[in-house]
């Protein structure tokens, strides 16, 4: 059963080839069997999953099943889930049982999806390798000596190894697309505002966006149908109609204008990765697309600007973790200041502390104009670059990451080289655009992702473009041998 | 040396919205701790603020009430600092782009001159919770009911030159927010709080002195005392050759002194930046006009109308218009009693407000309603009772309620207007006072005016105050020839 896509499982449930309880057991068994090698889950909610599955079967028997009723899914541990530990990959929230559901979780529950558990992630979504998790690193199913990418590395690895048919992720600078690329799955970061952030623990509020991580574009479309939509509890969510993302999957790509930014193919790009991307572009040409060379001249500023804005927002967002009301509190504090210092000092990991320090510095009196304000101006320039590009092309393509997977520990000691892993994804967050990564080959035996960037709220086209590629290629159907 | 005090005020007003500024929790004073705190007020991971439009409307109303510019676009910012009663580790406030821009308030000084006090800005923000230090034996309790209460912070220009001016300004702001019904303005409950920026300089000096900020003063009286004591302290310091250090001070009302809390160097760097969870507040001309149409008559306009249309003295007009509820009360009394506004004004500002003050009651708590007082004055107007008897009826209304008519009836206070009956009493008094009559007849015009009082007094005594004074005078005049 686990070799089926989400769509395939939905069919199997609809035609009663399998019950939700059977399906859920199957994936729970796989998690038990394989996850010790991967560490992709922080919490497995077995009892609750079986209850949800039984309820899904009852609903189906009563003729009340929707398209995804009874299909199992995993949620990144950044989404609040009522009564279930929501750790955000941090010691700080190791004891935090969320008292409410995130909108994304609520919508998935309403659609009848069964939650298998909560997936591992970089601490507070800060990382590109999943090594900053308090719960230990996640391994890449294609080679367990390698990282799966991050921060949604648990979701990516779980889907790649088919421990879950699909999962949710969040993407602040590439945290859905980069692990999707490194783990060989399809991941979509929607337009900022397309999916509600309510209940999603904030890293950088102006950049964070939730999205689906799945085997195929079609599965991602099915999930986005459930996830997307205006939420009055999130002032930054956008009140525009949600199309049926599956309806346009098969649209022809004849005449599609694909922009290739020259800045995405320069120094620093691994040759093996570049070859995969070029091969994929050729497939698109065969499908009738036209290639247009474009320029996004401010791409090189995206990482420095991002590493001002994201840490600045994070330094403020993470202030609520103070040991006073919830989360980690140090033992026997001497006084209030000691409580703050030690709770935060002991509760946060190094990468989180590093970013809090950077962000606090960037916002400090006397530095604000030089850093934060300047970075916001750069952000505007990056957006302008994309606006100009989308006047000429329908989608932009390039590599998702400059490399295939890297080894555990390889970049852990060098934060800047780690940050460069997101060089092609970050500008998309800075502009608030939707971006998708899909498997497009291998380099040194490890998966390589092709990134497709769309205009605002053009997710349907991204999914269409990805889906047509997946109709003529089979990278997305491949499963690491050890997890077959 | 001649010193001059320079004062600017920062007034925090809690807006009387149904729910909090960024959450749906109820916004009310006095509930059990933490019973009005939602996930959002607790700053739970993953929660997001949503702006309460009513708070925006109330801020716009205030802006219009002080003739200020309303910003077409204002932005919420985060003010970052750690404190246990600040759940998110930051307060959502407005910084560079406040909703209300420059405006002004006119105050009247004791000598009657009008002074214009500039308002620099007013911005929306959320209140913090409260730390409770009693009852927890070495620990502190935190009550987050107040967290997220909408506040309007009104910042004045340093335009005031005495504690009296500061209080007059504060009272004017109080009056405006009450008129606009945007806050109950209750200082004792913290609905209106005041920080006073005080500095002194030599008279004639152009440059401002170094200011110290007296935090959280919670009554008009304390504002006056705190400013005076702070200004005097600064003068003493300067005269002793010391310098003033900029800092925040607390006013201790028990000792009537100000004490430094933290210096500028120790002050927080709040690291303000625009809150990415909230969109900028866009206010259209249309919206402003809609709000303008809902504005009530404001104190300044009301005073003008009271003086013009109702021919009240400026003093009466100011006293009655200072509080919207008092003004409404007064206008109802005028309307229902049919009395001249001046007469109604005397009753409301004199008898009623006097009694309320004496008993420490607000107009809303008055035991005598406007309708009751109007019913009483009506009987003076139609000569059923005299003004003197009316005071008696008022006291009865105050203590035991009822209507003026029922009291007049049951106590037999109706004025005697039967000419024959009064004549009989007059005759009786004249007959029993031959000496006084002789004296009166021998006196000149001026002395007679004094002597006639004796007869009126005797007649009133015999009639138990009920004889119509006009009739008594007329009859006496005829008989004492």
HADDOCK unambig.tbl for C-alpha pairs under 7 A between the chains (distance, minus, plus):
assign (segid A and resid 198 and name CA) (segid B and resid 46 and name CA) 5.94 0.50 0.50
assign (segid A and resid 198 and name CA) (segid B and resid 47 and name CA) 5.73 0.50 0.50
assign (segid A and resid 198 and name CA) (segid B and resid 48 and name CA) 6.21 0.50 0.50
assign (segid A and resid 199 and name CA) (segid B and resid 46 and name CA) 4.03 0.50 0.50
assign (segid A and resid 199 and name CA) (segid B and resid 47 and name CA) 5.56 0.50 0.50
assign (segid A and resid 200 and name CA) (segid B and resid 46 and name CA) 4.67 0.50 0.50
assign (segid A and resid 201 and name CA) (segid B and resid 45 and name CA) 5.35 0.50 0.50
assign (segid A and resid 201 and name CA) (segid B and resid 46 and name CA) 4.01 0.50 0.50
assign (segid A and resid 202 and name CA) (segid B and resid 46 and name CA) 5.89 0.50 0.50
assign (segid A and resid 205 and name CA) (segid B and resid 276 and name CA) 5.76 0.50 0.50
assign (segid A and resid 205 and name CA) (segid B and resid 277 and name CA) 6.29 0.50 0.50
assign (segid A and resid 206 and name CA) (segid B and resid 276 and name CA) 5.35 0.50 0.50
assign (segid A and resid 233 and name CA) (segid B and resid 48 and name CA) 6.71 0.50 0.50
assign (segid A and resid 233 and name CA) (segid B and resid 50 and name CA) 6.33 0.50 0.50
assign (segid A and resid 234 and name CA) (segid B and resid 48 and name CA) 6.15 0.50 0.50
assign (segid A and resid 234 and name CA) (segid B and resid 50 and name CA) 6.87 0.50 0.50
assign (segid A and resid 235 and name CA) (segid B and resid 50 and name CA) 5.90 0.50 0.50
assign (segid A and resid 235 and name CA) (segid B and resid 277 and name CA) 6.69 0.50 0.50
assign (segid A and resid 235 and name CA) (segid B and resid 278 and name CA) 5.88 0.50 0.50
assign (segid A and resid 235 and name CA) (segid B and resid 279 and name CA) 6.71 0.50 0.50
assign (segid A and resid 236 and name CA) (segid B and resid 277 and name CA) 6.45 0.50 0.50
assign (segid A and resid 236 and name CA) (segid B and resid 278 and name CA) 6.67 0.50 0.50
assign (segid A and resid 236 and name CA) (segid B and resid 279 and name CA) 6.76 0.50 0.50
assign (segid A and resid 316 and name CA) (segid B and resid 80 and name CA) 6.75 0.50 0.50
assign (segid A and resid 319 and name CA) (segid B and resid 88 and name CA) 6.23 0.50 0.50
assign (segid A and resid 319 and name CA) (segid B and resid 89 and name CA) 4.76 0.50 0.50
assign (segid A and resid 320 and name CA) (segid B and resid 43 and name CA) 6.61 0.50 0.50
assign (segid A and resid 320 and name CA) (segid B and resid 87 and name CA) 6.11 0.50 0.50
assign (segid A and resid 320 and name CA) (segid B and resid 88 and name CA) 4.32 0.50 0.50
assign (segid A and resid 320 and name CA) (segid B and resid 89 and name CA) 5.08 0.50 0.50
assign (segid A and resid 324 and name CA) (segid B and resid 84 and name CA) 6.58 0.50 0.50
assign (segid A and resid 363 and name CA) (segid B and resid 271 and name CA) 5.09 0.50 0.50
assign (segid A and resid 364 and name CA) (segid B and resid 269 and name CA) 6.67 0.50 0.50
assign (segid A and resid 364 and name CA) (segid B and resid 271 and name CA) 5.24 0.50 0.50
assign (segid A and resid 365 and name CA) (segid B and resid 269 and name CA) 6.46 0.50 0.50
assign (segid A and resid 365 and name CA) (segid B and resid 271 and name CA) 6.45 0.50 0.50
